[in-house]
């Protein structure tokens, strides 16, 4: 009985530690997945209201958050980018598993693209994409040479802007396809390989 106890206690400790570590990783690895329980608010003082003309000709492609807390990539595919009826189709996915997390479409109003998104679980949320002049943003993260301005993506519950989570984005490629097996650039601590 003592031998069994001596063996079981370390095994139970190991299991508890691995469950805790897995839960902690799952909670932080994809913090930018839409979650209606997030109370929201931004840590960065973005210059809301000072958006520049939306960069329709350069938005198409794959974009990554620069802060390292978001393990998602976003594919933006534009339609009618040179007419007044411009639309951007957006897909959020996990580059490690190639799993589609959310998708939707948006249009521009007042220099902001507003999109209605749906998660793979069928939950809906709002997403905005804005562009700012680099000089109007106080803390600009290092970003790719594709960017000529600062692009910020925000996600929030339907109609509840106050509960938003916002991310500065960096363009990975102009090609609007999922990058699952390819090497992707490192932004804010993300791994270099997608697998």
C-alpha positions in Angstrom: 0.0 0.0 0.0 2.8 2.4 0.8 4.5 1.6 -2.5 1.3 2.3 -4.3 0.9 5.6 -2.5 4.5 6.6 -3.3 3.9 5.9 -6.9 0.4 7.5 -7.2 1.3 10.8 -5.6 4.0 11.8 -8.1 1.8 10.5 -11.0 -1.2 12.6 -9.8 1.1 15.6 -9.4 2.4 15.1 -13.0 -1.2 14.8 -14.4 -2.3 17.9 -12.5 0.7 19.9 -13.7 0.2 18.9 -17.3 -3.6 19.7 -17.2 -2.9 23.1 -15.7 -0.1 23.9 -18.2 -2.3 22.8 -21.1 -5.2 24.9 -19.8 -3.0 27.9 -19.4 -1.5 27.5 -22.9 -5.0 27.1 -24.5 -6.2 30.3 -22.7 -3.2 32.4 -24.0 -2.3 30.8 -27.3 -5.3 32.1 -29.1 -6.4 35.0 -27.1 -7.7 36.8 -30.2 -10.3 34.2 -30.8 -13.7 35.8 -30.3 -14.9 35.2 -26.8 -18.1 36.9 -25.6 -16.9 36.7 -22.0 -14.0 39.1 -22.5 -14.7 42.4 -20.8 -12.7 44.3 -23.3 -11.0 47.6 -23.5 -7.7 48.4 -25.2 -4.4 48.9 -23.5 -3.0 51.0 -26.4 -4.4 54.5 -26.9 -5.3 54.2 -30.6 -6.2 57.5 -32.2 -9.9 56.6 -32.9 -11.4 59.2 -35.2 -8.1 60.0 -37.0 -8.2 57.2 -39.6 -6.7 57.8 -43.0 -8.3 56.8 -46.3 -8.7 53.0 -46.2 -5.9 51.3 -48.1 -8.0 49.3 -50.5 -5.3 48.6 -53.0 -2.9 47.2 -50.4 -5.2 45.4 -47.9 -5.6 42.2 -49.8 -3.4 39.4 -48.4 -2.5 37.6 -45.2 -2.1 39.7 -42.0 -0.7 38.8 -38.5 -1.2 40.6 -35.2 2.2 42.0 -34.0 1.8 41.7 -30.2 2.5 37.9 -29.9 -0.7 37.2 -27.9 -2.7 36.2 -30.9 -1.9 32.9 -32.7 -4.2 33.6 -35.6 -3.7 34.9 -39.1 -6.3 36.8 -41.1 -6.8 36.5 -44.9 -8.3 39.6 -46.5 -9.6 39.2 -50.1 -11.0 42.3 -51.7 -13.8 42.5 -54.3 -14.4 45.6 -56.4 -11.4 47.4 -54.7 -11.4 50.2 -57.3 -15.2 50.9 -57.3 -17.6 52.4 -54.9 -19.1 48.9 -54.0 -15.9 47.6 -52.3 -16.1 44.5 -50.1 -13.5 42.7 -48.2 -14.0 39.0 -47.3 -12.2 38.1 -44.1 -11.1 34.7 -42.8 -9.5 34.1 -39.4 -7.6 30.9 -39.0 -5.1 29.1 -36.8 -1.8 28.7 -38.8 -0.7 25.7 -36.6 -3.8 23.5 -37.4 -5.0 25.3 -40.5 -8.4 25.4 -38.8 -10.8 28.2 -39.9 -11.9 30.0 -36.8 -14.2 32.7 -38.2 -15.2 34.3 -41.5 -17.3 37.2 -42.8 -17.4 40.2 -45.1 -17.2 43.9 -44.5 -17.7 47.3 -46.2 -16.2 50.7 -45.6 -18.1 53.5 -43.9 -16.4 56.7 -42.7 -12.9 55.3 -43.4 -13.5 52.1 -41.3 -14.2 48.7 -42.7 -17.0 47.1 -40.6 -17.5 43.3 -40.9 -20.0 40.9 -39.6 -18.2 37.7 -38.6 -19.3 34.2 -37.7 -17.3 31.7 -35.7 -17.1 28.0 -36.5 -19.4 27.4 -33.6 -22.0 29.7 -35.2 -21.6 32.7 -32.9 -21.5 36.1 -34.5 -19.4 39.1 -33.6 -18.3 42.4 -35.2 -14.8 43.2 -36.6 -13.4 46.5 -37.7 -10.2 47.3 -39.7 -8.8 50.8 -39.6 -5.6 52.5 -41.0 -3.7 55.3 -39.3 -0.7 57.4 -40.3 2.3 56.1 -38.4 2.9 59.6 -36.9 -0.5 59.6 -35.2 0.1 56.3 -33.3 2.2 56.6 -30.1 3.5 53.0 -29.9 4.0 51.4 -33.3 5.2 47.9 -33.3 7.8 46.8 -35.7 6.1 45.6 -38.8 6.7 44.3 -42.3 8.0 46.4 -45.2 4.6 46.0 -46.9 3.0 48.4 -44.4 3.1 52.1 -45.2 0.7 52.9 -42.4 -0.6 51.3 -39.2 -3.5 48.8 -39.6 -5.5 48.0 -36.5 -8.1 45.2 -36.3 -10.7 45.2 -33.5 -13.1 42.4 -32.5 -16.1 42.8 -30.2 -19.6 41.4 -29.4 -22.3 42.5 -31.8 -22.9 46.2 -31.3 -20.8 46.5 -28.2 -17.7 48.5 -29.2 -16.8 49.1 -25.5 -15.8 45.4 -25.1 -13.3 45.4 -28.0 -9.9 43.8 -28.2 -7.7 45.5 -30.8 -4.5 44.4 -32.5 -1.9 46.1 -34.7 -1.5 44.1 -37.8 1.5 43.4 -40.1 1.2 42.2 -43.6 2.8 38.8 -44.2 2.1 38.4 -47.9 0.0 40.0 -50.7 -1.3 36.6 -51.7 -4.7 36.0 -50.0 -4.3 32.3 -49.3 -3.9 30.4 -46.0 -0.3 29.9 -44.9 -0.3 26.6 -43.0 2.8 24.7 -44.1 4.9 27.7 -45.1 7.4 29.6 -43.0 5.9 32.8 -41.8 7.7 35.8 -40.4 8.1 36.3 -36.6 6.0 39.1 -35.1 6.0 39.7 -31.4 7.3 36.4 -30.3 5.3 34.1 -32.6 7.0 31.0 -33.7 8.7 31.1 -37.1 7.2 27.9 -38.4 3.5 27.5 -38.6 3.8 23.8 -37.7 
